[in-house]
Amino acid sequence: MVGIASILLATGFCVLGWMLGRHAVVAAPLVLGFAAVPHSLDGYASGPVWWLGSAVGAVLALAAASRSWREVRAVRALARSSTTGRTAAVGANAVKASKRALRRGHIKALVFVATATAGWTVAFAALPAELGRTYEEMAKESSSSAFAAVAAALSIMAIATVVSQGGRLFAMSRVGKRLVWEVPAGAGLAPSWPFVDDASGLVPLKDATSGGCICLLEFRRSFPDADDRLMPEEGVHASDYCPLHGIDRINDLSAAEFAAMAAESWLWDERSELPEQSRPNENRLLLYGFAGCIYTGVPLTARAGYVDASFPDIGLARVAEPGAVVPCWDQAERPAAGVLDTVDLRPAGYTGFAFRYRHGRAWFEAPEDDAVRPPALLL
Ligand SMILES: [Zn+2]
């Protein structure tokens, strides 16, 4: 049973092994080792070859483990050397997102252990009926071998997920689970969800519930029974007629007042970009609990007085090509007519101008001429 199962498993690994990603490093020596045992016991000449393959796989796995170990040490040293002493309040979404990511790993490992156990039980239950058959007969049709191959694959996945989850927990405990990292843009990490954080035309919910603001009221009038579509972390769409966040309010601001408030989302048309900071160091990715490639941490957004994930299911940051900051979306074109005035935001630390409109919210536009832009933003 095990001999045929090991061949089935090795064939399956050759075809589908690429799907395992990082787990393949752990799986390869186990798959070859699983084939080596029955081939040696049965005295096949191919036995030593399987062992040799397994040993080579084990050396590669050890090399990968040692690289991970060095990475954890480097990240830990970096965490110590770059600690600012500042503290930040971390919101509930970020804590939930971090726990969910770990819980998913635990559940995956448990599912593999449980299904592997079930697979072996079925394989050994089918075995007695096939005892006494020749190898040739078994090779043609043997349900116990097929079940054993699946059970072995699940066992190997169980070991690989337990090892990788253990590695994650170890790295997090060494580096520090509750650190908030400021990672320079383009350093090889990107948020898992690039859409929410840059939304324009929104009023934070706490401002929308304060006196004088009618944005929430207008939203409810336009979309009755749509409160479940409100994302408290994201805010509510600014009403054009709100005395605090409406178009008149935007256009009544002096140029200096506007420039000072330029980071506020509600000033900007929904289709406009938010103004881009001219100092690249300020375009930083915030991560909660980063511990290296093994656990990239939860992407955070700075909110008033605290940092938080946009939503609990946001997922961990992804490893990206160094230099890639955010995906380039096709931006809508600024309307040509109806401009009231322009405000130069460059003295306030942004890369371009605000165009205010008589009947709409402002649009941000950075000059096309690259000479006036800092080189780091030419990517
Ligand atoms: Zn308002």
Residues whose N, C-alpha, C, O or C-beta is under 5 A from the ligand:
A	BS01	ZN	C213 I214 C215 C242 L244 H245
